[in-house]
Amino acid sequence: MPQRRRLIVDTDAKNEADDQYAIVHALLSPTLDVRGIVPAHFGTERSASSMLDSRAEVDLLLQLLGLEGQVVVANGAEHAIPDETTPAPSPGAELIVAESLAATPEDPLFVVFLGPLTDMATAILTDPAIVHRDVVVVWIGGMGHDVDWSYDAVEFNLRNDITAANVVFGSGITVWQIPATVYTMVSVGYAELEERIGGTSKLADYLIEQLVAFNESQHPEPIESRSLGDSPAISVVLNPRGGVSRTVPAPRFGSQGGYLPGSGHPVRVFDSVDVRYLLEDMFAKLRKFGRTQA
């Protein structure tokens, strides 16, 4: 059996302040073989060059980790796919296809998406046979299924490429979905971050500082916490039993983000994740990293 799980991280890294924690957690985990990082776009609402902004953030994190030149970074698409039959070609999508060719039942390829599904949809449209390979798409996105939970807008990762989500969910590829009702529950406070990882390394201090700065730029009201909403995508690969999930028929997504009847292929939807394990494991690895740097 393989000693490490092969993983690609597709990330809109500069969109908010939580992708950074998920990327670092993956790279500090000895049982994960990170085959590459794909910087993703996050629309044009916050930046006209969002994918390149994500690339710059990934490069900075690798520098802080001391991993410059040691991890493959392949840029994703700069924009959403135009329709359900037209890909948005990118080196990132090419990396996903290339790595999928080596996937086996004993050694599947996990591709985690912390933003839109653009690059996965492109991989499927470019090489339709990928849906029959041992590839697991882990997506942070979409609303909760069959729950009464008010939200005043289309979920962000879905909104940035609804068309791509429909391609992926309609394709029959293995999908693990972690919806907003779950990922918003991974909250940490400033005090907790300072007490658990503050001062342990330049990397840890940057993670805290950029989170606080993002909150201050986006929230006029007093706030001292944030959800590390992308981190469950890493924790369920590290610990597949560390969550409660169920199988639902694959839906389509409407223009307002709601669920419509779809292909019916089985999709694994997480209703909860082990937040205690997720945070403790990440904090411990960051503290250990700090000791090695010292």
C-alpha positions in Angstrom: 0.0 0.0 0.0 1.3 3.5 -0.7 2.7 5.3 2.3 1.5 8.7 1.1 -1.7 10.0 -0.5 -1.1 11.8 -3.8 -2.7 15.3 -3.8 -3.1 18.3 -6.0 -4.3 21.6 -4.3 -6.2 23.9 -6.5 -6.5 27.2 -4.6 -7.8 30.8 -5.0 -5.1 31.6 -2.5 -5.4 35.4 -2.4 -9.2 35.5 -2.3 -9.5 35.6 1.5 -7.3 34.5 4.4 -8.0 30.8 4.9 -6.6 29.1 1.8 -3.1 29.8 3.3 -3.8 27.6 6.3 -5.0 24.7 4.1 -2.0 24.9 1.8 0.5 25.0 4.7 -1.3 22.1 6.4 -1.1 20.0 3.3 2.6 20.7 2.8 3.5 20.0 6.4 1.7 16.7 6.5 4.1 13.7 6.0 1.4 11.3 4.7 0.5 13.7 1.8 2.5 13.7 -1.4 1.6 17.1 -2.8 2.1 16.6 -6.6 1.4 20.2 -7.3 -0.4 23.4 -6.4 -2.7 25.1 -9.0 -3.3 28.8 -8.3 -6.9 29.6 -9.3 -8.9 32.6 -10.2 -11.6 34.1 -8.0 -13.6 36.2 -10.4 -13.1 39.9 -11.0 -15.0 41.3 -8.1 -11.9 41.8 -6.0 -9.2 41.9 -8.6 -8.7 42.0 -12.4 -5.8 39.5 -12.1 -7.1 37.1 -9.5 -5.3 34.0 -10.7 -2.0 35.8 -10.8 -2.7 37.2 -7.3 -3.2 33.6 -6.1 0.1 32.6 -7.8 2.0 35.3 -6.0 0.5 34.2 -2.6 1.4 30.5 -3.3 5.0 31.6 -4.1 5.2 33.6 -0.9 4.0 30.6 1.2 6.5 28.3 -0.4 9.2 30.9 0.4 8.2 31.1 4.0 8.1 27.2 4.1 11.6 27.0 2.6 10.2 25.0 -0.3 11.0 27.3 -3.2 11.6 25.3 -6.3 10.6 22.0 -4.5 6.9 22.0 -5.3 5.3 22.1 -8.7 3.2 25.2 -9.2 1.1 25.2 -12.4 -1.1 28.2 -13.1 -4.9 27.6 -13.4 -7.3 29.3 -15.7 -7.6 33.1 -15.5 -11.4 33.0 -15.8 -14.4 30.7 -15.7 -15.2 28.3 -18.6 -17.6 30.0 -21.1 -20.0 27.1 -21.5 -20.4 23.4 -20.6 -18.5 22.2 -23.7 -15.7 24.7 -23.9 -12.6 24.3 -21.6 -10.4 27.1 -20.2 -7.0 25.5 -21.0 -4.2 26.0 -18.4 -1.0 24.3 -17.2 -3.0 23.5 -14.0 -5.6 21.5 -15.9 -2.8 19.7 -17.8 -1.2 18.8 -14.5 -4.4 17.3 -13.2 -4.8 15.2 -16.3 -1.1 14.1 -16.3 -1.2 13.0 -12.6 -4.5 11.2 -13.1 -2.9 8.8 -15.5 -1.0 7.1 -12.6 -4.0 6.8 -10.3 -5.0 3.3 -9.2 -7.6 2.0 -6.7 -4.8 1.5 -4.2 -3.2 4.9 -5.0 -5.9 7.3 -6.1 -5.3 11.0 -6.9 -7.0 13.5 -4.6 -7.6 16.9 -6.2 -8.8 19.4 -3.6 -10.5 22.6 -4.7 -10.5 25.5 -2.4 -12.2 27.8 -4.9 -14.0 27.3 -8.2 -14.1 24.0 -10.1 -12.8 25.6 -13.4 -9.6 23.6 -13.7 -11.4 20.3 -13.0 -14.1 21.0 -15.5 -11.4 21.8 -18.1 -9.6 18.6 -17.3 -12.8 16.6 -17.9 -13.6 18.5 -21.1 -10.0 18.0 -22.3 -9.7 14.3 -21.4 -13.2 12.8 -20.8 -11.6 9.5 -19.8 -10.4 11.1 -16.6 -13.9 10.4 -15.1 -13.2 6.7 -15.2 -9.8 6.9 -13.4 -9.3 6.7 -9.7 -9.6 10.4 -9.0 -11.3 12.0 -6.1 -12.5 15.6 -6.4 -12.8 17.2 -3.0 -14.6 20.6 -3.2 -15.2 23.3 -0.7 -18.3 24.9 -2.1 -22.1 25.0 -2.5 -24.8 25.3 0.0 -26.0 22.7 2.4 -28.3 19.9 1.2 -31.8 19.7 2.7 -31.2 22.2 5.5 -32.8 25.4 6.5 -29.9 27.8 6.5 -30.3 31.3 5.3 -27.6 32.8 3.1 -28.1 36.1 1.2 -26.0 35.3 -1.9 -24.8 32.4 -4.1 -22.0 30.6 -2.3 -18.8 32.2 -3.3 -16.8 29.3 -4.8 -19.8 28.1 -6.7 -20.6 31.6 -7.9 -17.2 32.0 -9.5 -17.9 29.2 -12.0 -21.4 27.7 -11.8 -20.9 26.2 -15.3 -17.8 24.3 -14.2 -19.6 22.9 -11.2 -22.3 21.6 -13.4 -19.7 19.9 -15.7 -18.0 18.2 -12.7 -21.2 17.1 -10.9 -22.7 15.9 -14.2 -19.6 13.9 -15.3 -19.7 10.9 -12.9 -16.3 11.5 -11.5 -16.0 10.8 -7.8 -16.9 14.0 -5.8 -16.6 14.7 -2.1 -18.5 18.0 -1.4 -17.9 20.0 1.8 -20.7 22.7 1.7 -20.9 26.0 3.4 -22.9 24.7 6.3 -19.9 22.6 7.2 -16.9 24.8 6.3 -18.2 27.9 8.0 -18.0 26.0 11.4 -14.2 25.8 11.4 -13.8 29.1 13.3 -10.7 30.3 15.2 -10.2 33.4 17.3 -7.3 35.8 17.2 -6.5 34.9 20.8 -6.4 31.2 20.0 -4.1 31.8 17.0 -1.7 33.9 19.1 -1.6 31.5 21.9 -1.2 28.3 19.8 1.1 29.4 17.0 2.0 33.0 17.5 5.8 33.7 17.6 6.7 30.1 16.5 7.9 31.1 13.0 7.8 33.8 10.4 5.3 31.6 8.6 3.0 31.3 11.5 3.1 35.1 12.2 2.3 35.8 8.6 -0.7 33.5 8.7 -2.1 35.3 11.7 -1.2 38.8 10.4 -2.8 38.3 7.0 -6.0 36.9 8.5 -6.4 39.9 10.8 -5.6 42.3 8.0 -8.2 40.7 5.7 -10.8 40.9 8.4 -10.1 44.6 9.0 -10.4 45.3 5.3 -13.7 43.5 4.8 -15.6 44.0 8.1 -16.5 47.4 9.5 -18.0 45.8 12.7 -15.8 44.6 15.5 -14.5 41.1 14.9 -11.9 38.8 16.4 -12.4 35.5 14.6 -12.6 33.9 11.2 -13.5 30.5 9.7 -10.7 28.5 8.3 -13.2 27.2 5.8 -10.8 25.7 3.3 -9.1 23.4 5.8 -11.7 20.6 5.9 -10.6 19.7 2.3 -7.2 18.8 3.7 -8.4 17.1 6.9 -10.8 14.7 5.1 -7.9 13.5 2.9 -5.6 13.1 5.9 -8.4 11.4 7.9 -11.2 10.2 5.6 -13.1 8.9 8.7 -12.9 12.3 10.3 -16.3 13.4 9.2 -19.9 12.4 8.9 -21.1 12.1 5.3 -23.9 10.7 3.1 -24.4 9.9 -0.5 -26.8 12.1 -2.6 -27.7 12.1 -6.3 -25.6 14.6 -8.1 -27.6 17.8 -8.7 -27.3 20.6 -11.1 -26.8 24.2 -9.9 -29.2 26.9 -10.8 -28.1 30.5 -11.6 -28.9 31.5 -8.0 -26.9 28.6 -6.5 -29.8 26.3 -5.7 -30.0 22.6 -6.3 -31.9 21.3 -9.3 -32.4 17.7 -10.5 -29.1 16.6 -12.1 -27.3 13.5 -13.5 -28.0 11.5 -10.3 -24.4 10.1 -10.1 -23.5 9.5 -6.5 -21.9 12.4 -4.6 -20.4 12.2 -1.1 -21.6 15.2 0.9 -20.1 15.9 4.3 -22.5 17.0 7.0 -19.7 17.5 9.6 -16.0 17.2 10.0 -13.8 16.6 13.0 -12.8 20.2 13.8 -10.9 19.3 16.9 -8.6 17.0 15.0 -8.3 19.4 12.1 -7.2 22.4 14.2 -5.0 20.5 16.6 -3.2 18.7 13.9 -2.5 21.9 12.0 -1.4 23.8 15.0 0.9 21.0 16.1 2.5 20.8 12.7 3.1 24.6 12.6 4.7 24.5 16.1 6.9 21.6 15.0 7.9 23.5 11.9 8.8 26.5 14.0 11.1 24.3 16.2 12.9 23.0 13.1 13.4 26.5 11.9 14.8 27.6 15.3 
